[in-house]
Amino acid sequence: MVGRLIRLRFAIQRHTTAWKRQLGLGLGLVAGALTWAAVLLAAPAGRADVLAFALAGWLAGWLVGPVLTSGAAVLRPEYFALLPLPRRRLGFGLLASVFVGVGAAVTALAVLAVIAYAVVAAEAPAVAVAAVAVAVLAAALLLVLVVALSRATYALVGAAMRTRVGVELAAVQYGLLLSGTIAGWLLVSPVVNGVPVFLAGGFAGGPAGTVLGWWLPSGWPLRAVDAALAGDVPAALGWLTALAVAAGLAALAAAVLLAPAVGPRTARRRHRPLGSRALTGPRLLPATPLGAVLGKELRSWWRDPWRSLEIRTAIWFGIFTALFGVLGGMPEVALLAGPAVALVVALTGANLYGQDGTALWQLVVAQSPRALRADVRGRQLGMAVAFGVPAALLSVPTVALAGGTGYALPVAAVVVAALGVGSGLAAVVSVVAATPGVEPHERVNANDAGENSLAIQVSFWLMMVLLAPTLAMAVGLAFAPDPSGWFAAATAAVAVGSALVGSWAGGAVAVARLQARLPETFARLRYPGTVVTAAGGDVLDRLAHQAEAAAVQAAAAREVRTGR
Amino acid sequence: MGEPERAALRLDGMTKAFSGRPAADRVSLTVPTGSVTGLIGPNGAGKTTSLAMAVGLLRPDAGTALVHGVDVWADPVRAKQLLGVLPDGLALPERLTGGELLTYWGLLRGLDADVVRARAGELLQVLELDAAEDAGVLVAEYSTGMRKKIGLATALLHRPSVLVLDEPFEAVDPVSARVLRAILRRFVAAGGSVVISSHVMALVEDLCDRAAVIAQGRVLTEWALADMRGAAGSLEEAFVALVGERAVGEEELTWLAG
């Protein structure tokens, strides 16, 4: 069975874009070479720490990588749900198929650096032979452990979209990645500056060395080799056994988790959902079309795992950005936490209609000028509330952390402007670049909701441009030695003005566009790939055309993968 | 609305091609006021495409659709007020309960809050979705049959005069199907008109007074069912005679069972 699965995997991979695989292979080889170089270049005193750090990097890469790259599981367990195979055996088969691939091969190459570590450190040939034997065994076990853990995490996050904890897990990973790309340089620059020191002395007995070298299983091969080098056979065998047990547990967990999920799509609830007594309870929102849409949107942001994921990601993005700032010695960066959450509105809202899948049919058959306005404005308000509340809550401690109420107004200004401008941009882009994902009631994985990377790029840069006046004023206000009262008032005015104009104008454009082409917007979600918008026209038309072309390509790639 | 002799729904030359492949080819169909018309045809015949064009969900390449004389594509807002639509297999606001969905939907349609509350409660009860509502079950957790029923409730809520239902009985249990049929009969008795698509012949025969056969994107024929029965015996025989049958030969599939 494993052989067939591996052949199927290669058959499907032949259809993915070649440059992606080649880029992956290239990056993998570079990382593998760096791991070997680290061992060979490090001074004896720091060598163990350096290699422990590199191996921990491989472990982290395997844990985070497949979750973040969309459609990482080439063979989805659900494909095989109807085959007459024991579920556990299928799970092991799917796990085994992962080992035959570029990622596992490159990782194997990298973990074999443990052998180099053994050879370089050995003082006598007899010791070297034993140490190399231990190193080979340990490297193989580490490879099994890393790959199995990776698959287990991926399956957990997929299955986990059914539970709050799982959504949180995925959100932490996304948040870490986002903040890493924006504020990660704060951590990277000390590391880059410190490379020569690190190669010479490792962590110099610091806690990082203990954690990476002793606590994480990625450091255990080094402990086993060290024990072998010291002639302590029982200790070496002990570390190897520990590694084998860890690898076995990870493989078992992965096999269990990789068995196709056939249970209910939502976890069992103990209580009615919050605010669900629509027919018997009191009504808090106005009984108008706008109130109806706002109520639906707020409930969806709260209850839909894929929408919660967006909010939770935004929150973790803010938290990690603040953390990087504090760790990097620039507590002022922590002030960005609240604005960071608000900033995500423009990115995550860029596919509001796509998020709901074909549910847009309801607006089409209930079409009226009032309903269209209510739909767009209600969605904007919903977003502003769903992201505004966490942004405000996160801003309070970070302003305190950065030391001073003087930062409160600038931070509030940026948050308000970002929410307003973001909700305006999101409305336009969601209509113009509506992109279908997996239909809402069939979603399983964290990245099933569908997104349009082009639309997200456009939103992000437009957001930056439109926020520039507020940002400039806020930065000036925050760091001016003695800002006057009118400067503060002007900053507030610019922020509120940007927010009002941005949200109003964006919403108006979205409404006008929906009024003109509501059935076409629906068709893009209902018949992806068949209705191609015309090239040419105004800026929005051209963006729509580009976005649809990108979506059609993505859909084609997805169909090849899922074989639908 | 106006003159009673006007058809409730009239499709004329509705044509749609997807990527050059015709899905509906000059579909013309008349649904008289007060009738239940069944649209029958094999899989992929163009039933869903035709109905989507008739209710404003899919813009036709050519042709017109009139609801009580109002052009769906020229005056969509007025036409859509007259229509109640149940599409097949589309998403709903999945994270609402049935009651929340109906409340949202009624208010979006501009109905009064008290009217919405009363009608929604009654619809849930008649369609036997009230137990799920009491338990706070979300639409995402509904079974396929329950989704059909809540979809029908949304189609009825604003009191339309023409119902267009795509496969309304698919996956609905026999007891609920009787309830659905009773609802549709009451709707027609009160002056409404209904179009349903289906491939269940017995159901069309039992419920409809007219049937149109559609195959390969074309309407092959329209029958008043009373006349047709006299001529061909059963609807299924007449249908098969019309669209043709692929017989299973003696030598085929001999490995099955045994």
Contacts between the chains, C-beta under 8 A, distances in Angstrom:
chain1	res1	chain2	res2	distance
A	264	B	141	7.3
A	265	B	140	7.1
A	265	B	141	7.7
A	266	B	138	7.3
A	266	B	140	6.4
A	266	B	141	5.6
A	269	B	136	7.2
A	271	B	136	7.5
A	272	B	135	7.4
A	272	B	136	3.2
A	273	B	95	7.9
A	273	B	97	7.1
A	273	B	136	5.4
A	273	B	138	6.7
A	276	B	97	5.0
A	276	B	99	7.6
A	276	B	100	6.2
A	276	B	136	4.9
A	277	B	99	8.0
A	278	B	97	6.9
A	278	B	99	4.5
A	278	B	100	4.2
A	278	B	102	7.9
A	278	B	103	4.4
A	278	B	120	7.9
A	279	B	99	4.2
A	279	B	103	6.9
A	279	B	117	5.9
A	279	B	120	5.9
A	279	B	121	5.3
A	279	B	124	7.6
A	279	B	133	7.1
A	283	B	113	6.8
A	287	B	107	5.8
A	287	B	112	7.7
A	287	B	113	3.5
A	287	B	116	7.9
A	288	B	107	6.6
A	289	B	107	6.0
A	289	B	108	4.9
A	289	B	109	7.9
A	289	B	110	6.3
A	291	B	107	6.6
A	292	B	103	7.1
A	292	B	104	4.7
A	292	B	105	7.8
A	292	B	106	7.9
A	292	B	107	3.5
A	292	B	108	4.9
A	293	B	104	7.4
A	293	B	108	6.6
A	295	B	100	7.7
A	295	B	103	7.9
A	295	B	104	6.5
A	296	B	93	5.5
A	296	B	96	6.3
A	296	B	100	7.5
A	296	B	104	4.6
A	299	B	95	6.2
A	299	B	96	6.0
A	299	B	100	6.7
A	300	B	93	6.6
A	300	B	95	5.0
A	300	B	96	7.6
A	303	B	95	4.1
A	303	B	138	7.1
A	304	B	94	7.2
A	304	B	95	4.6
A	356	B	91	6.5
A	356	B	93	7.0
A	357	B	90	7.9
A	357	B	91	3.9
A	358	B	90	4.2
A	358	B	91	4.6
A	359	B	90	7.1
A	359	B	91	4.2
A	359	B	92	5.7
A	359	B	93	5.7
A	359	B	94	7.5
A	361	B	57	5.9
A	361	B	85	7.8
A	361	B	87	5.6
A	361	B	90	5.0
A	362	B	92	7.4
A	362	B	93	7.6
A	362	B	105	6.8
A	362	B	108	7.7
A	362	B	154	7.4
A	363	B	108	7.9
A	364	B	56	6.2
A	364	B	57	5.5
A	365	B	55	6.1
A	365	B	56	6.6
A	365	B	57	6.9
A	365	B	80	5.7
A	365	B	83	6.7
A	365	B	85	4.5
A	366	B	80	6.8
A	366	B	105	7.4
A	366	B	108	5.8
A	366	B	109	5.3
A	367	B	56	7.1
A	367	B	76	5.4
A	367	B	77	5.8
A	367	B	80	5.3
A	368	B	77	5.1
A	368	B	80	7.7
A	368	B	81	7.8
A	368	B	110	7.1
A	369	B	77	7.3
A	370	B	110	6.5
A	371	B	108	5.4
A	371	B	109	7.2
A	371	B	110	7.4
A	374	B	108	6.6
A	375	B	108	7.5
A	439	B	91	5.5
A	440	B	91	5.0
A	440	B	94	4.6
A	440	B	140	7.0
A	441	B	91	6.5
A	441	B	94	5.5
A	441	B	140	5.4
A	519	B	56	6.4
A	519	B	57	6.5
A	519	B	58	6.4
A	519	B	59	4.8
A	520	B	59	6.9
A	522	B	57	6.4
A	523	B	58	6.4
A	523	B	59	7.4
A	526	B	57	7.6
A	526	B	58	7.7
A	526	B	90	7.4
A	527	B	18	6.8
A	530	B	18	4.7
A	530	B	19	5.4
